[in-house]
Amino acid sequence: MAQNMVRDDDRLSRLWSLCHEHHNVKTQVESTRGKRRAAERRRDEAFYNHPAFK
């Protein structure tokens, strides 16, 4: 067994902070995806609303 092993910090406060950071990143990614989809939808609607497609 190695003498210089790093122990995991399993304190509840540390675990909560990791969960909080993960939640923030996940929320940011989901928000970015939603904004990108909405922009694509608006772009497609504008494209097909052109008089050439009517």
The first five atom37 places (N, CA, C, CB, O) and aatype in JSON, in Angstrom:
{
  "aatype": [12, 0, 5, 2, 12, 19, 1, 3, 3, 3, 1, 10, 15, 1, 10, 17, 15, 10, 4, 8, 6, 8, 8, 2, 19, 11, 16, 5, 19, 6, 15, 16, 1, 7, 11, 1, 1, 0, 0, 6, 1, 1, 1, 3, 6, 0, 13, 18, 2, 8, 14, 0, 13, 11],
  "atom_mask": [
    [1, 1, 1, 1, 1],
    [1, 1, 1, 1, 1],
    [1, 1, 1, 1, 1],
    [1, 1, 1, 1, 1],
    [1, 1, 1, 1, 1],
    [1, 1, 1, 1, 1],
    [1, 1, 1, 1, 1],
    [1, 1, 1, 1, 1],
    [1, 1, 1, 1, 1],
    [1, 1, 1, 1, 1],
    [1, 1, 1, 1, 1],
    [1, 1, 1, 1, 1],
    [1, 1, 1, 1, 1],
    [1, 1, 1, 1, 1],
    [1, 1, 1, 1, 1],
    [1, 1, 1, 1, 1],
    [1, 1, 1, 1, 1],
    [1, 1, 1, 1, 1],
    [1, 1, 1, 1, 1],
    [1, 1, 1, 1, 1],
    [1, 1, 1, 1, 1],
    [1, 1, 1, 1, 1],
    [1, 1, 1, 1, 1],
    [1, 1, 1, 1, 1],
    [1, 1, 1, 1, 1],
    [1, 1, 1, 1, 1],
    [1, 1, 1, 1, 1],
    [1, 1, 1, 1, 1],
    [1, 1, 1, 1, 1],
    [1, 1, 1, 1, 1],
    [1, 1, 1, 1, 1],
    [1, 1, 1, 1, 1],
    [1, 1, 1, 1, 1],
    [1, 1, 1, 0, 1],
    [1, 1, 1, 1, 1],
    [1, 1, 1, 1, 1],
    [1, 1, 1, 1, 1],
    [1, 1, 1, 1, 1],
    [1, 1, 1, 1, 1],
    [1, 1, 1, 1, 1],
    [1, 1, 1, 1, 1],
    [1, 1, 1, 1, 1],
    [1, 1, 1, 1, 1],
    [1, 1, 1, 1, 1],
    [1, 1, 1, 1, 1],
    [1, 1, 1, 1, 1],
    [1, 1, 1, 1, 1],
    [1, 1, 1, 1, 1],
    [1, 1, 1, 1, 1],
    [1, 1, 1, 1, 1],
    [1, 1, 1, 1, 1],
    [1, 1, 1, 1, 1],
    [1, 1, 1, 1, 1],
    [1, 1, 1, 1, 1]
  ],
  "atom_positions": [
    [[0.85, -1.18, 0.0], [0.0, 0.0, 0.0], [0.89, 1.23, 0.0], [-0.96, 0.0, 1.22], [1.89, 1.28, 0.72]],
    [[0.53, 2.22, -0.79], [1.34, 3.43, -0.9], [1.21, 4.27, 0.36], [0.92, 4.26, -2.12], [0.14, 4.35, 0.96]],
    [[2.3, 4.9, 0.75], [2.32, 5.72, 1.95], [1.7, 7.11, 1.72], [3.75, 5.88, 2.45], [1.19, 7.72, 2.66]],
    [[1.73, 7.6, 0.51], [1.29, 8.96, 0.22], [-0.08, 9.0, -0.44], [2.3, 9.65, -0.66], [-0.32, 9.85, -1.31]],
    [[-0.97, 8.12, -0.06], [-2.31, 8.12, -0.65], [-3.1, 9.34, -0.18], [-3.06, 6.82, -0.29], [-2.97, 9.76, 0.97]],
    [[-3.89, 9.89, -1.06], [-4.75, 11.01, -0.72], [-6.12, 10.46, -0.37], [-4.83, 12.05, -1.88], [-6.72, 9.72, -1.15]],
    [[-6.59, 10.82, 0.79], [-7.9, 10.34, 1.22], [-9.0, 11.23, 0.64], [-8.0, 10.32, 2.77], [-8.82, 12.44, 0.49]],
    [[-10.13, 10.62, 0.3], [-11.28, 11.39, -0.16], [-11.84, 12.21, 0.99], [-12.37, 10.47, -0.75], [-11.87, 11.75, 2.14]],
    [[-12.27, 13.4, 0.68], [-12.9, 14.27, 1.68], [-14.4, 14.04, 1.61], [-12.53, 15.78, 1.44], [-15.07, 14.6, 0.74]],
    [[-14.93, 13.24, 2.51], [-16.34, 12.86, 2.48], [-17.2, 13.67, 3.43], [-16.47, 11.41, 2.82], [-18.31, 13.27, 3.76]],
    [[-16.7, 14.82, 3.87], [-17.53, 15.64, 4.75], [-18.76, 16.1, 3.98], [-16.73, 16.86, 5.3], [-18.68, 16.41, 2.79]],
    [[-19.9, 16.16, 4.66], [-21.15, 16.54, 4.01], [-21.05, 17.91, 3.36], [-22.29, 16.53, 5.02], [-21.59, 18.1, 2.27]],
    [[-20.37, 18.85, 3.99], [-20.27, 20.19, 3.41], [-19.5, 20.14, 2.09], [-19.57, 21.15, 4.4], [-19.83, 20.87, 1.16]],
    [[-18.49, 19.3, 2.01], [-17.71, 19.17, 0.78], [-18.54, 18.48, -0.31], [-16.41, 18.39, 1.05], [-18.52, 18.91, -1.46]],
    [[-19.24, 17.44, 0.06], [-20.07, 16.74, -0.92], [-21.18, 17.65, -1.43], [-20.68, 15.47, -0.29], [-21.49, 17.63, -2.63]],
    [[-21.78, 18.46, -0.55], [-22.82, 19.37, -0.97], [-22.26, 20.39, -1.96], [-23.44, 20.08, 0.24], [-22.91, 20.71, -2.95]],
    [[-21.06, 20.9, -1.7], [-20.49, 21.9, -2.6], [-20.21, 21.29, -3.97], [-19.2, 22.48, -2.01], [-20.37, 21.96, -4.98]],
    [[-19.8, 20.03, -4.01], [-19.6, 19.37, -5.3], [-20.93, 19.22, -6.03], [-18.93, 18.0, -5.1], [-21.01, 19.46, -7.23]],
    [[-21.97, 18.82, -5.31], [-23.29, 18.65, -5.92], [-23.8, 20.0, -6.43], [-24.3, 18.05, -4.91], [-24.38, 20.07, -7.52]],
    [[-23.59, 21.06, -5.67], [-24.04, 22.39, -6.05], [-23.33, 22.83, -7.34], [-23.79, 23.41, -4.91], [-23.97, 23.35, -8.25]],
    [[-22.03, 22.63, -7.41], [-21.27, 23.01, -8.6], [-21.73, 22.19, -9.81], [-19.76, 22.81, -8.36], [-21.89, 22.73, -10.9]],
    [[-21.93, 20.9, -9.63], [-22.43, 20.04, -10.71], [-23.78, 20.54, -11.2], [-22.53, 18.57, -10.25], [-24.03, 20.58, -12.41]],
    [[-24.65, 20.9, -10.27], [-25.98, 21.4, -10.63], [-25.86, 22.69, -11.46], [-26.83, 21.65, -9.36], [-26.56, 22.85, -12.46]],
    [[-24.98, 23.6, -11.05], [-24.8, 24.85, -11.78], [-24.31, 24.6, -13.2], [-23.81, 25.76, -11.05], [-24.81, 25.22, -14.15]],
    [[-23.36, 23.71, -13.36], [-22.83, 23.41, -14.7], [-23.91, 22.75, -15.55], [-21.58, 22.48, -14.6], [-24.09, 23.11, -16.71]],
    [[-24.63, 21.8, -14.97], [-25.69, 21.09, -15.7], [-26.77, 22.08, -16.14], [-26.3, 19.97, -14.83], [-27.24, 22.0, -17.28]],
    [[-27.16, 22.99, -15.27], [-28.19, 23.97, -15.59], [-27.71, 24.89, -16.71], [-28.56, 24.79, -14.36], [-28.48, 25.23, -17.61]],
    [[-26.45, 25.29, -16.65], [-25.9, 26.16, -17.69], [-25.89, 25.46, -19.05], [-24.48, 26.6, -17.31], [-26.24, 26.06, -20.07]],
    [[-25.5, 24.2, -19.07], [-25.47, 23.43, -20.32], [-26.89, 23.29, -20.88], [-24.84, 22.03, -20.1], [-27.1, 23.46, -22.08]],
    [[-27.85, 22.96, -20.01], [-29.23, 22.8, -20.47], [-29.79, 24.12, -21.0], [-30.11, 22.28, -19.33], [-30.52, 24.13, -22.0]],
    [[-29.46, 25.23, -20.36], [-29.92, 26.54, -20.81], [-29.34, 26.88, -22.17], [-29.53, 27.62, -19.79], [-30.04, 27.38, -23.05]],
    [[-28.06, 26.61, -22.35], [-27.41, 26.87, -23.63], [-28.03, 26.04, -24.74], [-25.91, 26.59, -23.54], [-28.26, 26.55, -25.84]],
    [[-28.3, 24.78, -24.47], [-28.94, 23.92, -25.48], [-30.32, 24.45, -25.85], [-29.06, 22.47, -24.95], [-30.68, 24.49, -27.02]],
    [[-31.09, 24.86, -24.85], [-32.43, 25.39, -25.1], [-32.39, 26.66, -25.94], [0.0, 0.0, 0.0], [-33.2, 26.83, -26.85]],
    [[-31.46, 27.54, -25.63], [-31.33, 28.79, -26.39], [-30.92, 28.5, -27.83], [-30.3, 29.73, -25.73], [-31.41, 29.14, -28.76]],
    [[-30.05, 27.54, -28.02], [-29.61, 27.17, -29.37], [-30.76, 26.59, -30.17], [-28.45, 26.17, -29.3], [-30.94, 26.92, -31.35]],
    [[-31.55, 25.71, -29.54], [-32.71, 25.13, -30.23], [-33.73, 26.2, -30.61], [-33.38, 24.05, -29.35], [-34.29, 26.18, -31.71]],
    [[-33.98, 27.14, -29.69], [-34.94, 28.21, -29.96], [-34.45, 29.08, -31.12], [-35.16, 29.07, -28.7], [-35.24, 29.47, -31.98]],
    [[-33.17, 29.37, -31.15], [-32.61, 30.18, -32.25], [-32.74, 29.45, -33.58], [-31.14, 30.52, -31.98], [-33.07, 30.06, -34.6]],
    [[-32.49, 28.15, -33.59], [-32.64, 27.35, -34.82], [-34.09, 27.35, -35.27], [-32.15, 25.9, -34.59], [-34.38, 27.47, -36.46]],
    [[-35.0, 27.2, -34.32], [-36.44, 27.18, -34.65], [-36.86, 28.53, -35.25], [-37.29, 26.86, -33.38], [-37.58, 28.56, -36.25]],
    [[-36.4, 29.63, -34.64], [-36.74, 30.96, -35.18], [-36.14, 31.15, -36.57], [-36.24, 32.06, -34.23], [-36.79, 31.7, -37.45]],
    [[-34.92, 30.7, -36.76], [-34.27, 30.83, -38.07], [-35.01, 30.02, -39.12], [-32.81, 30.37, -37.99], [-35.22, 30.51, -40.24]],
    [[-35.41, 28.8, -38.78], [-36.15, 27.96, -39.73], [-37.5, 28.57, -40.06], [-36.33, 26.55, -39.16], [-37.92, 28.57, -41.21]],
    [[-38.19, 29.1, -39.05], [-39.49, 29.72, -39.29], [-39.34, 30.94, -40.2], [-40.15, 30.13, -37.96], [-40.15, 31.14, -41.11]],
    [[-38.32, 31.74, -39.96], [-38.09, 32.92, -40.81], [-37.78, 32.49, -42.24], [-36.94, 33.79, -40.24], [-38.22, 33.13, -43.19]],
    [[-37.03, 31.44, -42.39], [-36.65, 30.94, -43.72], [-37.9, 30.49, -44.48], [-35.63, 29.77, -43.61], [-38.09, 30.86, -45.65]],
    [[-38.75, 29.71, -43.83], [-39.92, 29.17, -44.51], [-41.07, 30.16, -44.61], [-40.38, 27.94, -43.79], [-42.05, 29.91, -45.33]],
    [[-40.97, 31.28, -43.91], [-41.98, 32.33, -44.05], [-41.65, 33.26, -45.22], [-42.09, 33.14, -42.76], [-42.41, 34.18, -45.5]],
    [[-40.57, 33.03, -45.9], [-40.17, 33.83, -47.05], [-41.22, 33.63, -48.15], [-38.73, 33.43, -47.54], [-41.74, 32.53, -48.32]],
    [[-41.53, 34.69, -48.9], [-42.56, 34.59, -49.95], [-42.3, 33.49, -50.98], [-42.67, 35.91, -50.66], [-43.26, 33.0, -51.58]],
    [[-41.08, 33.1, -51.2], [-40.77, 32.05, -52.18], [-41.38, 30.71, -51.76], [-39.25, 31.9, -52.36], [-41.59, 29.84, -52.61]],
    [[-41.66, 30.52, -50.47], [-42.2, 29.24, -50.01], [-43.71, 29.28, -49.8], [-41.53, 28.83, -48.71], [-44.3, 28.33, -49.29]],
    [[-44.34, 30.38, -50.19], [-45.79, 30.5, -49.97], [-46.55, 30.21, -51.23], [-46.16, 31.89, -49.47], [-47.78, 30.26, -51.24]]
  ]
}
